[in-house]
């Protein structure tokens, strides 16, 4: 999904995203796991976290606008906890 929307992630962030999706699909707490919907909702949360992070940058570069950081993922985990 990241590639389809021209987002970039570093190796650590990509691995962590895969771990999150695996957690959702394997978690007993997520009995209503609806694969595509859950992943889409997760991705939309990541986009919101990225937007909040970028809002503090006066003139973000094209690279910054397309990058999803590990901090974005951590932020959504903290919000959902």
Buried (B, 14 or more C-beta within 10 A) or exposed (E): EBEEEEBEBEEEBBEBBEEBBEEBEEEEEEEEBEEEEBBEEBBEBBBBBBEEBEEEEEEBEEEEEBBBBBEBBEBBEEEEE
